[in-house]
Amino acid sequence: LVVAAPLRAYGILLHANVSFGTSFLRYAVATPLFHRWHHAHPACLPRGVNFAGLLPIWDLLFGTFHCPAAQPSAFGTDAPVPPKFVGQLVFPFRRDW
């Protein structure tokens, strides 16, 4: 509980509509702004970025870090995501996607 509760709260914070994370902090720890770029629409960013859940050092090392001070203009995808839970779990692994 001592470890799980703070990590769960941190996960909720990443999805919160708060406006911090534009300073040097975005290079040290994943912020809501950092995470928003992960969910950016492909028109804003043609490749996947910001895969780290806690420490952006991994994205910095692998070249997938992208976190400008402004947030993306659009989120999500235009792909036909299945409506059912199991279909959504399998969807990223489909060959035609």
Phi and psi restraints in degrees (value plus and minus 20) as a CYANA .aco file:
   2 VAL   PHI     -84.7   -44.7
   2 VAL   PSI     -54.7   -14.7
   3 VAL   PHI    -110.4   -70.4
   3 VAL   PSI     -63.7   -23.7
   4 ALA   PHI     -88.3   -48.3
   4 ALA   PSI     -60.9   -20.9
   5 ALA   PHI     -82.5   -42.5
   5 ALA   PSI     -68.5   -28.5
   6 PRO   PHI     -84.2   -44.2
   6 PRO   PSI     -56.8   -16.8
   7 LEU   PHI     -86.6   -46.6
   7 LEU   PSI     -57.2   -17.2
   8 ARG   PHI     -86.5   -46.5
   8 ARG   PSI     -62.8   -22.8
   9 ALA   PHI     -83.2   -43.2
   9 ALA   PSI     -58.4   -18.4
  10 TYR   PHI     -84.0   -44.0
  10 TYR   PSI     -60.3   -20.3
  11 GLY   PHI     -82.4   -42.4
  11 GLY   PSI     -58.2   -18.2
  12 ILE   PHI     -88.0   -48.0
  12 ILE   PSI     -61.0   -21.0
  13 LEU   PHI     -80.0   -40.0
  13 LEU   PSI     -58.6   -18.6
  14 LEU   PHI     -79.4   -39.4
  14 LEU   PSI     -49.5    -9.5
  15 HIS   PHI    -117.9   -77.9
  15 HIS   PSI     -16.4    23.6
  16 ALA   PHI     -98.0   -58.0
  16 ALA   PSI     133.6   173.6
  17 ASN   PHI    -109.5   -69.5
  17 ASN   PSI      49.4    89.4
  18 VAL   PHI    -140.2  -100.2
  18 VAL   PSI     132.8   172.8
  19 SER   PHI    -132.4   -92.4
  19 SER   PSI      45.7    85.7
  20 PHE   PHI    -151.2  -111.2
  20 PHE   PSI     140.6   180.6
  21 GLY   PHI      99.0   139.0
  21 GLY   PSI      -6.5    33.5
  22 THR   PHI    -113.0   -73.0
  22 THR   PSI     -27.4    12.6
  23 SER   PHI    -110.6   -70.6
  23 SER   PSI    -184.7  -144.7
  24 PHE   PHI     -80.3   -40.3
  24 PHE   PSI     -38.1     1.9
  25 LEU   PHI     -76.0   -36.0
  25 LEU   PSI     -52.6   -12.6
  26 ARG   PHI     -85.4   -45.4
  26 ARG   PSI     -37.8     2.2
  27 TYR   PHI    -108.4   -68.4
  27 TYR   PSI     -36.5     3.5
  28 ALA   PHI    -119.1   -79.1
  28 ALA   PSI     -57.7   -17.7
  29 VAL   PHI    -165.2  -125.2
  29 VAL   PSI     127.1   167.1
  30 ALA   PHI     -84.7   -44.7
  30 ALA   PSI     107.9   147.9
  31 THR   PHI    -132.8   -92.8
  31 THR   PSI     148.8   188.8
  32 PRO   PHI     -76.2   -36.2
  32 PRO   PSI     -58.7   -18.7
  33 LEU   PHI     -83.7   -43.7
  33 LEU   PSI     -64.8   -24.8
  34 PHE   PHI     -75.5   -35.5
  34 PHE   PSI     -64.7   -24.7
  35 HIS   PHI     -91.6   -51.6
  35 HIS   PSI     -51.6   -11.6
  36 ARG   PHI     -82.1   -42.1
  36 ARG   PSI     -57.2   -17.2
  37 TRP   PHI     -87.4   -47.4
  37 TRP   PSI     -45.9    -5.9
  38 HIS   PHI     -85.5   -45.5
  38 HIS   PSI     -54.9   -14.9
  39 HIS   PHI    -116.5   -76.5
  39 HIS   PSI      -9.2    30.8
  40 ALA   PHI     -83.9   -43.9
  40 ALA   PSI     126.4   166.4
  41 HIS   PHI     -83.4   -43.4
  41 HIS   PSI     124.8   164.8
  42 PRO   PHI     -76.2   -36.2
  42 PRO   PSI     -44.9    -4.9
  43 ALA   PHI     -86.7   -46.7
  43 ALA   PSI     -47.2    -7.2
  44 CYS   PHI    -101.8   -61.8
  44 CYS   PSI     -49.5    -9.5
  45 LEU   PHI    -175.8  -135.8
  45 LEU   PSI      92.6   132.6
  46 PRO   PHI     -92.4   -52.4
  46 PRO   PSI     -29.6    10.4
  47 ARG   PHI    -151.2  -111.2
  47 ARG   PSI     141.9   181.9
  48 GLY   PHI     -90.6   -50.6
  48 GLY   PSI     120.0   160.0
  49 VAL   PHI    -159.2  -119.2
  49 VAL   PSI     145.0   185.0
  50 ASN   PHI      35.0    75.0
  50 ASN   PSI      47.5    87.5
  51 PHE   PHI    -110.5   -70.5
  51 PHE   PSI     -34.0     6.0
  52 ALA   PHI     -86.8   -46.8
  52 ALA   PSI     119.1   159.1
  53 GLY   PHI    -109.4   -69.4
  53 GLY   PSI     -44.7    -4.7
  54 LEU   PHI    -155.7  -115.7
  54 LEU   PSI     -66.9   -26.9
  55 LEU   PHI    -135.9   -95.9
  55 LEU   PSI      91.7   131.7
  56 PRO   PHI     -85.6   -45.6
  56 PRO   PSI     -24.4    15.6
  57 ILE   PHI     -75.9   -35.9
  57 ILE   PSI     -53.7   -13.7
  58 TRP   PHI     -86.8   -46.8
  58 TRP   PSI     -60.9   -20.9
  59 ASP   PHI     -89.2   -49.2
  59 ASP   PSI     -55.5   -15.5
  60 LEU   PHI     -84.0   -44.0
  60 LEU   PSI     -61.6   -21.6
  61 LEU   PHI     -88.2   -48.2
  61 LEU   PSI     -58.3   -18.3
  62 PHE   PHI    -116.3   -76.3
  62 PHE   PSI     -15.9    24.1
  63 GLY   PHI      56.9    96.9
  63 GLY   PSI       0.7    40.7
  64 THR   PHI    -128.9   -88.9
  64 THR   PSI     -10.1    29.9
  65 PHE   PHI     -97.3   -57.3
  65 PHE   PSI     110.4   150.4
  66 HIS   PHI    -172.1  -132.1
  66 HIS   PSI      91.7   131.7
  67 CYS   PHI    -172.6  -132.6
  67 CYS   PSI      51.0    91.0
  68 PRO   PHI     -88.0   -48.0
  68 PRO   PSI     146.1   186.1
  69 ALA   PHI     -88.0   -48.0
  69 ALA   PSI     -45.7    -5.7
  70 ALA   PHI    -109.4   -69.4
  70 ALA   PSI     127.5   167.5
  71 GLN   PHI    -104.2   -64.2
  71 GLN   PSI     141.0   181.0
  72 PRO   PHI     -83.2   -43.2
  72 PRO   PSI     134.0   174.0
  73 SER   PHI    -103.8   -63.8
  73 SER   PSI     -37.8     2.2
  74 ALA   PHI    -168.8  -128.8
  74 ALA   PSI     132.7   172.7
  75 PHE   PHI    -146.7  -106.7
  75 PHE   PSI     141.1   181.1
  76 GLY   PHI      74.1   114.1
  76 GLY   PSI    -178.9  -138.9
  77 THR   PHI    -162.3  -122.3
  77 THR   PSI     139.1   179.1
  78 ASP   PHI    -115.9   -75.9
  78 ASP   PSI     -25.7    14.3
  79 ALA   PHI     -85.2   -45.2
  79 ALA   PSI     127.3   167.3
  80 PRO   PHI     -96.0   -56.0
  80 PRO   PSI      67.1   107.1
  81 VAL   PHI     -92.5   -52.5
  81 VAL   PSI     111.4   151.4
  82 PRO   PHI     -79.9   -39.9
  82 PRO   PSI     127.3   167.3
  83 PRO   PHI     -98.8   -58.8
  83 PRO   PSI     -42.8    -2.8
  84 LYS   PHI    -111.9   -71.9
  84 LYS   PSI     132.9   172.9
  85 PHE   PHI     -78.6   -38.6
  85 PHE   PSI     -69.7   -29.7
  86 VAL   PHI     -83.8   -43.8
  86 VAL   PSI     -60.4   -20.4
  87 GLY   PHI     -81.3   -41.3
  87 GLY   PSI     -56.4   -16.4
  88 GLN   PHI     -90.0   -50.0
  88 GLN   PSI     -53.5   -13.5
  89 LEU   PHI     -88.8   -48.8
  89 LEU   PSI     -55.9   -15.9
  90 VAL   PHI    -103.2   -63.2
  90 VAL   PSI     -46.4    -6.4
  91 PHE   PHI     -68.9   -28.9
  91 PHE   PSI     -67.0   -27.0
  92 PRO   PHI     -84.9   -44.9
  92 PRO   PSI     -38.0     2.0
  93 PHE   PHI    -119.3   -79.3
  93 PHE   PSI     -18.5    21.5
  94 ARG   PHI     -90.0   -50.0
  94 ARG   PSI     121.8   161.8
  95 ARG   PHI     -86.9   -46.9
  95 ARG   PSI     -56.9   -16.9
  96 ASP   PHI     -97.8   -57.8
  96 ASP   PSI     -27.5    12.5
